[in-house]
Amino acid sequence: MLDTLHTVPVVASSDLETDVHGTFARYRPAYPFVALDTGGYVILRHEDVSRLLLDPRLQATGTAIPAQAGMSEGALFDIFEQGMLTANADAHARRRSGLSRALAQQVSEEFRQHVRRSAAALIDAYRDGATLDLAADYAAKLPILALAGLLGVPEPDVPTFMQDIHAMDEFFRPHPTEQAVADAEQAARRLRNYLEDLVQAAENNPSEGFLSRYIRLSQEDDVTRLELLVQIVQLIIGGTESVRTGLVAQAVHLLSEPEQWQAVCEDLTLVPNAVAEGLRFEPGIAGVVRVSVEDIEIDGWVLPAGQLVLLSFMSALRDERVFERPHAFDISRSNLKLARLAFGGGAHRCVADALGRAELEEGPSALVERLPNLRLEGRPDFQGHMFVRKTTECRVSWQP
């Protein structure tokens, strides 16, 4: 007879906020999942997370998350109601198709060169100083500059574009305040209006750039104008938040292991390994939330229907069954390809994973090339265990 959920431990959210990796490690050997005191369940093991990403009994959440926050309309609500990441079946496929094909046609080397130039410009702006906040001054700005280039945002518009993205993204980070939510709603409205202007300009002056391609392809799939704009907004959210935290995590853990930092400085071909281990060790996206539409049995326990379920990348990527010394940062691991889980899987796998990898590889490469004597002046805290994560200040210096 299968055990009931009454035997599954209930984990306090305060424990996860205090020591998320330690808490998951405490339960993972004995339980395939745990319940949260705030509601819902967390899948802990690599094998189960990988498998359940493909399981049709777990579906995207639709508008369940904003509804929990008391939202029923507005620009933030539309991101969930009209977006591909939160949609299922035909709606998901139709909204994703054009964007996926447009991104697949993007010239990756051209995009990398833009990221490389943006990274160099950011570093050089602080190079004559002695210190910078790696989180706010570099990691938060680089992915937005990359997306601005992809979308064709004119240079004079970039500061406002960046400001609105920062304000909107605050809604998706852990524990937004009531004021932050209100500011995020206004920023999301402004950003969507600005994107409408970009789309109209691309329609009036078609090109072979990404935005013109996406417009043409979306028309083939009968995507509405609102859906088109929301897919770009979701691309921005996913393409900024995960990369921001990932860039900080890579640098922090490399600088905390001087031999590994020096190895990368001497051989830039090791950067992809450092990126993969950074994603494994401290992923920028904690996991993805799904809704169970049927009971699901996992190793003798039953995950009931009608529940929010977190497929935890953070826990899965430190699973002792899969990774030796999972709590050690080691860019020489032989199974780093398994860190790809950080980009999700199945129909909802990150639509722009190639662009994300380009940003995550070019970002640290620029630091190594231009600031090889970089030093960590204080370790940041990485916060969040549900979806988007955030990092506190990360001060670095580079004077001899």
N, C-alpha and C positions, 0 to 999 in steps of 0.2 A: 504493500500500500504506500502511496506517495505521501510524504510529509506535507503538512499544511504550512501556510505562511506564518502561522503562530510560532514556528520553530526558528524562523529567520530573525537574526538580531536586528534591532532598531538602532540606527546610528544617529547620534546627536549632530546636528549641523555645526554646533560649536566645536566639536572634536575635529570636523573636517576643516573648519576655518583655522584652527590652531595648528594642526599637523595632518594635512590631507594624505600625504604619501604614507606616513606611519599608520594612520587609521586604516587605510585600504590594506596595507600589508598585514595588519593584525587579523583581519577577517578573511582575506583571500585564500589562505591554505585550507580553511574548513568550509567555506561557503561560496557558492557560485554567484550569489547576489545578496544584498542586504536591503533593508527598508530604511527610508529616511524619516526622521521625526517630523519633517515638514510635509511628508507625503511623497509617494512614488518610490521607485526602487532603482538600485544601481547594480549593473552587471560588472563583475570584477575581473574576469579571467580573459586572457588573450584569445583563446580558442572560441569562447562563447561570444565575445564581442565581434570577432571576425565573422562567425557564422550568423549571428543574429542581424548583422547589417544587411544580410541577403534574405532574411526571413519575412515573407509577406504578412505574417501575423503581427509584425510591428510596423506601424505606419507613421508617416509624418504627422505633426501635431496640428496642422491647420491653424486655427485662431485660438486654440486652447490656452496658450501662454498669455497673450494679451488679455484674453477674457478673465483669467485669474487675477490680472492686475486691474480689472474693472474697465477695460477699454472695449468699445464697440464700434468706434469709428476714428478717423483721423489718418494722418500720413504714416504714423508708426503702425497703426492697425493694418493699413493697406499692405505694408511690407509682409505681413503674415498671410493676409487674405489673398493677395495677388501674386505672391512669390513662388518660385519653383521649389525652394528648399523646404517649404512647409506644405507643399501640395503632394497629392498622390495620383496614381494611375494616369489617365489621359491628360489631365490638367498639368501634371508634372512634366510629362513627356513633351507636350506641346510648348510649354514655356521654356523648357531647357534646350530644345533642339536647335533653334537658331543661334542661341548664345554659344552653345557648345561648338557648333560648326564654325562660327565666326572666330572663336578663340583658337580653334585648331588650325585655321588658316593664317593666324598671326605669325609673322616671321620672328622666330624665337631669338635669333642673334640680334636683330634690330631692337627688340625689347630689352635684351641684356645690355646692349650698348647704352640705351637710355638710362637704365638702372645704374650702370657703372658711372656714367657722367653725373647723375644726380647724387650718388653716394660721394663721389670726389668733391663735388661742389659743397655738400654739407660739411664734410670734414675740413675742407680748406677754409670755410668760413670761421672755424674755431681754432685753426692750426696755430695761429700766432699767440693764442692764449695758453693756459696751463691745464685747463680742465673743461669737461662738459658733462651734462647729464645724458648718458647714452640712451636712456629711455625717451625723454622728451625732445632732445635736440637732434637725435639721429633716427632711432628706430620708429618713432611715431611719425616722422616726416617722410622717410624714404618710400614706403609703400604708397603714400598718397601722391607723391611726385611721379612715381611709376604709373599709377592709374591715370593721372592727369595727362601724361604723355600718350597713353593708350587711347584715351577719349578725345584727345585734341583740344584740351583746355588751354586757351591762350594764356601766356605767361602772366599778364597783368591780373588775371582772374584767380590765379593759383592761391594766393593768401586767403581770400574769402572762401574758396572751394575747400581748402584745408581746415579752416576754422569751423565751417558747417559740418564737415565730416567728423571732426573731433567731438563736437557737441552732440550730434546724432548718435554716434557710437557709444556715448556714455550710458544710454538706455540699456544696451546689451551687456554692459560690464557688471560685475558683482555689486549688489547693494546700491543702486542709484537712488539719490535723494528725490523727494517730490519735486524740488526745483529743477534738478537735473532732467527729470522726465519731461517737465514742461518745456525746458529749453531744447531738449531733444526733439520734441514734436515740432517746434517752430523751425529748428534747423533742418529737419526732414522735409518740411514743406518748402523751404527755400531751396534746398538741394534739388528736389524734384522739379521745381519750376525752372531752375538753371539747366537741368538736364533736358527739359523740354526745349529750351532755347538751342542747346547744342544739337539736338535731334533735328529740329527745324532747319538749322543752318546746314546740317549734313544732307538733308533732303533737297535743299535748294542748290547745293553745290556737291553733288556726289563725287566720291573719290574711291580709291582702293584701300582706304584706311579701315580700321576695325569698325568704327561706328557706322559708316556707310554700309559695310558688308552685313553687319548685324541687322540693320534696318531692312535691307533687302530680304535676308533670310527669314526674319520674323514675319514679314508679310506673307511669305509662302506658307507659314504655319498658322495664319489667321490669329496672330497674337494681337491683342488690343493695344492701343497706345499706353494705357495705364499699366498693363502687364509689361510692356517693353521697358517702361521707365523703372518699374519696380525690380525687374531682373537686373538692371544696371545698378540700382541701389543695393541689392543683395550682393552683387559682385563686389561693390565697394566695401560693404561691411566685412564680408569674408576675406577680402584681399588686403584689408588694413589691419584688422584686429589680430588675426592669427600670426601675421608676419611681424607685427610690432613686438609681441611678446617673444616670438621665436628668435628674433635678432638679439634681443637682450639676453635670453637664456644661453644662446650659443657663446656669446662673448664672455659672459660671466663665468661659465663653467670651463671654458678654455683658459681664461686668465687665472682661474683658481687652480689649474693644473699646469704649471709653467713648462713642464716637459712637452705636453701636448700642444700648448701655444707655440712653443719654439719649433716643434715639428711642422706645424702648419705654416709658420713663417718661412721655413726653409723649403717647403714643398707645397705649393698651392693646389696640387692635385689631391691633397688630403681634405680640401674644403668640403666636398660632398659628403665625406665620412663625418666631418664635424657637424654638418647640417643634420644628417640623419640621426646622429647621437643626440644632438640638441633637441630634435623633435621627440625622440624617445624619452629623454630624461625629463624634459619640462615642456610639454606641448603647449602651443598657444591656444588651441581649442581643447577644453577639458574632455569633451565628449559630445555626443549628439543625443537629443531627447526624442523619443518615439512614444507612441500610444499603443498598448497591446489591445488587439481586437479579438483575441482568443486566449484561452489558457495556454501557457507554454511550460512544458516540463523541462527542467534542467537538472540533471544529476539527482533526481529523486525529489526535488523541490518544485512546487508549482508557482509560476508567476501568473497571477490572475489577469483576466481580461479587464479592460477599462481602466488601466493604470498608466501614469506617466513613467517611462522607463528610460534611465540614463545609461547609454552604452559608453562606459568610461574608458577613454583613451589613456587617461592618466594612470589608472590602475592596470589596464591591460599591458601597457608598455613597460611596466615594472614587474610583470608576472614572473615569479621565481621558476615556474615550470618551463619558461621560454628563454629567459636571459640569466646568464651567470652574473653574480654580483650586480643585481639590478639597480642597486642604489649607488653604484659607482659610475662616474662619467668616464667613458673609454671609447675613443674614436677608432680603436683597432678591433672592435668587435667583428666577428665573422658573420653574424646574422643581422646586420643593420638594415637589410632590405625589409625586414619585418616592421621597421619604423614607418613604412608607408601607410600603416594603419592610421597615422595621425591625419591623413587626408580623407579618411572615411572609406566607404566601400559601397558596392552595389549601385543601384540606380542613382543614389544621391551622392556618390563620390564627388569630391570637390571638382567643379567644372573647370577651374583655372589652376589645377595643381602644377602644371608646367610653368606657368608664370610665377606662382608662389615659390617654386624651387629656384627659379632664376633670381628672384629678389633675395631669398635666403642664402644663396651662394655668392652673389655679387656683393651683398652688404658686408659680410665678414672679410671677403677678399680685399675690399677697399681699405678696411681698417688695418689688415695685415700689411698691405703694400705701403700705406701712407703713414701709419703710426705703429711700426713694429715694436717700439718700446712702451706700448700701452700698458698701463697698470690700473688695477681695480682698487678704488679708494674706499668703497663700501658696498656690501652685498645688498641687493634689493630683496624685497619680499615679492613672491609670486602668489597672487590671490585668485580664488575662484575654483570651483570644482564641478560646475554644471555645464556651461557652454563656453562663452568668451571669458578669457582670463585677463588679468591686468597685473602690472608691475609697478612697484614704487620707484622712487628715484634711484638711479644707478650712476654714481659719479665715478668717472675715470680721469686719469691724467697721463701725460706722455713726456714730460720734461726729463732730460737725462739726470 
